[in-house]
Amino acid sequence: MEIVLVHPEIPHNTGCAARLAAGLGLRLHLVEPLGFSLEDRYLKRAGLDYWPLVDLVVHRSWNAASQALAAGSARPFVERLRLFSARGGQSLFETPFEADDVLVFGSESRGLPTRLLADHADRRVYVPIRSGVRSLNLANVTCLGVYTAMVRAGVPLPQNDGAYVAHPRAAEDVKPSSRVERVDA
């Protein structure tokens, strides 16, 4: 499974997604433009000391991201897409998921690009919320969506008995920008 944030704007939410990706051993993709610098101290703080464990890829555009993400799976890329949106689709809790799905989340203020949602309307996934509430926080939806997708797809969750042992690289002062692989297809 892959986590993709398209045009994220708030460093804290992206840092939380990075921490989630580190905790689950998943790759985190960011699609530019970003609303912050990868040098941002709030981004680093939200990811805590987990940045050494983050597999972070930055793409210059959605087209570059989709080309890079299309590789590595026998399933067609479009079939792997799960576009999380507050505006319609299928409930997260009724959506089937596969182990190689690409979970795509939009920016905090605008969501996913209108064109992307229109081109793949049948790939939309939403989290049920009360009427009158516009949307949930990006970091919360990302966490809920990723864990739910993994369980529904039968992807094993990390084995953990609740004990914490620091990763050997946890004490390193690693900046998010040092973890980036740039893909400019």
C-alpha positions as CSV (number, residue, x, y, z in Angstrom):
1,M,0.0,0.0,0.0
2,E,1.1,3.5,-0.7
3,I,0.1,6.8,1.0
4,V,-0.2,9.9,-1.2
5,L,-0.8,13.4,0.0
6,V,-1.7,15.8,-2.9
7,H,-0.7,19.4,-2.2
8,P,-0.6,19.2,1.6
9,E,-0.7,22.6,3.2
10,I,-0.2,22.1,7.0
11,P,3.2,20.7,8.1
12,H,1.8,19.1,11.2
13,N,-0.7,16.9,9.2
14,T,2.1,15.8,6.9
15,G,4.4,15.1,9.9
16,C,1.6,12.9,11.4
17,A,1.2,11.1,8.1
18,A,5.0,10.5,8.0
19,R,4.9,9.1,11.6
20,L,2.0,6.8,10.5
21,A,4.0,5.7,7.5
22,A,7.1,5.0,9.6
23,G,4.9,3.0,12.1
24,L,3.4,0.8,9.4
25,G,6.4,0.5,7.1
26,L,4.7,2.2,4.2
27,R,6.0,4.7,1.7
28,L,4.7,8.3,1.9
29,H,4.4,10.3,-1.3
30,L,3.9,14.0,-1.4
31,V,2.8,15.8,-4.6
32,E,4.0,19.4,-5.1
33,P,3.3,22.1,-4.6
34,L,3.5,21.8,-0.8
35,G,2.3,24.5,1.5
36,F,5.5,24.4,3.6
37,S,9.2,23.7,3.3
38,L,10.6,20.2,4.0
39,E,12.9,22.1,6.4
40,D,9.9,23.3,8.5
41,R,10.4,22.8,12.2
42,Y,6.7,21.9,12.7
43,L,7.0,19.2,10.1
44,K,10.0,17.8,11.8
45,R,8.4,18.1,15.3
46,A,5.2,16.3,14.2
47,G,7.3,13.4,12.9
48,L,9.3,13.3,16.1
49,D,12.3,11.0,16.0
50,Y,10.8,8.8,13.4
51,W,12.2,10.5,10.3
52,P,15.0,8.0,9.9
53,L,12.3,5.4,9.3
54,V,10.3,7.4,6.8
55,D,10.4,6.3,3.2
56,L,9.5,9.7,1.7
57,V,9.1,10.4,-2.0
58,V,8.3,13.9,-3.4
59,H,6.7,14.2,-6.9
60,R,6.6,17.5,-8.9
61,S,3.1,16.9,-10.1
62,W,0.2,14.4,-10.0
63,N,1.3,13.2,-13.5
64,A,4.8,12.4,-12.2
65,A,3.3,10.7,-9.2
66,S,0.9,8.6,-11.1
67,Q,3.6,7.5,-13.6
68,A,5.9,6.5,-10.7
69,L,3.1,4.7,-8.8
70,A,1.9,2.8,-11.8
71,A,5.1,0.8,-11.8
72,G,5.6,-2.1,-9.5
73,S,2.2,-3.8,-9.7
74,A,0.5,-6.1,-12.1
75,R,-2.8,-4.4,-11.5
76,P,-3.6,-1.3,-13.6
77,F,-2.9,1.9,-11.7
78,V,-6.5,3.2,-12.0
79,E,-7.8,0.0,-10.3
80,R,-5.4,0.6,-7.4
81,L,-6.6,4.2,-6.8
82,R,-8.6,5.1,-3.7
83,L,-9.4,8.8,-3.7
84,F,-10.4,10.0,-0.2
85,S,-12.9,12.8,-0.5
86,A,-15.5,14.4,1.8
87,R,-17.6,14.7,-1.3
88,G,-19.2,11.4,-2.2
89,G,-18.1,8.0,-3.2
90,Q,-18.3,4.8,-1.2
91,S,-18.1,4.7,2.6
92,L,-14.6,3.7,3.8
93,F,-16.3,0.9,5.8
94,E,-17.9,-0.6,2.7
95,T,-15.0,-0.2,0.3
96,P,-13.0,-3.2,-0.7
97,F,-9.2,-2.7,-0.6
98,E,-6.3,-4.6,-2.0
99,A,-2.7,-4.9,-0.7
100,D,-1.3,-2.8,-3.5
101,D,-3.8,0.1,-3.4
102,V,-2.7,3.7,-3.6
103,L,-4.5,5.7,-0.9
104,V,-4.7,9.3,-2.1
105,F,-5.6,12.3,0.2
106,G,-6.1,15.9,-0.8
107,S,-5.1,19.2,0.7
108,E,-6.6,20.6,3.9
109,S,-8.4,23.5,2.3
110,R,-9.3,22.2,-1.2
111,G,-9.3,18.4,-1.0
112,L,-8.3,16.6,-4.2
113,P,-8.2,18.4,-7.5
114,T,-11.7,18.5,-9.1
115,R,-10.3,17.0,-12.4
116,L,-8.8,14.0,-10.6
117,L,-12.1,13.3,-8.8
118,A,-14.1,13.7,-12.0
119,D,-11.8,11.4,-14.0
120,H,-12.0,8.7,-11.3
121,A,-15.4,9.3,-9.7
122,D,-15.9,5.5,-9.1
123,R,-12.6,5.4,-7.0
124,R,-13.8,7.9,-4.4
125,V,-13.9,6.9,-0.7
126,Y,-15.4,9.0,2.1
127,V,-15.5,8.7,5.9
128,P,-19.1,9.1,7.2
129,I,-19.6,12.3,9.3
130,R,-22.6,14.2,10.6
131,S,-24.5,16.6,8.3
132,G,-23.2,20.1,8.8
133,V,-19.6,19.1,9.4
134,R,-17.6,20.0,6.3
135,S,-14.7,17.5,6.8
136,L,-12.4,15.8,9.2
137,N,-8.7,16.6,9.8
138,L,-6.4,15.3,7.1
139,A,-4.1,13.5,9.6
140,N,-7.1,11.8,11.2
141,V,-8.6,10.6,7.9
142,T,-5.2,9.4,6.7
143,C,-4.7,7.3,9.9
144,L,-8.2,5.9,9.9
145,G,-8.2,5.3,6.1
146,V,-4.8,3.5,6.1
147,Y,-5.5,1.2,9.0
148,T,-8.9,0.4,7.7
149,A,-7.6,-0.3,4.2
150,M,-4.8,-2.5,5.6
151,V,-7.2,-4.6,7.7
152,R,-9.8,-4.9,4.9
153,A,-7.1,-5.9,2.4
154,G,-5.7,-8.5,4.8
155,V,-2.3,-6.7,5.0
156,P,-0.7,-7.8,8.3
157,L,-0.3,-5.1,10.9
158,P,3.0,-4.7,12.7
159,Q,3.4,-7.2,15.6
160,N,3.7,-5.2,18.8
161,D,3.1,-6.2,22.4
162,G,2.8,-2.6,23.5
163,A,6.5,-2.3,24.5
164,Y,8.6,0.5,23.2
165,V,12.2,0.1,22.2
166,A,13.8,3.1,20.5
167,H,15.0,2.5,17.0
168,P,18.8,2.6,16.8
169,R,18.7,5.7,14.7
170,A,16.1,7.5,16.8
171,A,18.7,9.8,18.5
172,E,19.9,11.1,15.1
173,D,18.9,14.6,14.2
174,V,17.3,13.8,10.9
175,K,15.5,16.5,8.9
176,P,12.6,15.5,6.7
177,S,14.4,17.0,3.7
178,S,17.2,14.6,4.1
179,R,14.8,11.6,3.7
180,V,13.4,12.7,0.3
181,E,13.7,10.8,-2.9
182,R,12.6,13.1,-5.7
183,V,10.8,11.6,-8.6
184,D,10.4,13.9,-11.6
185,A,9.1,11.5,-14.3
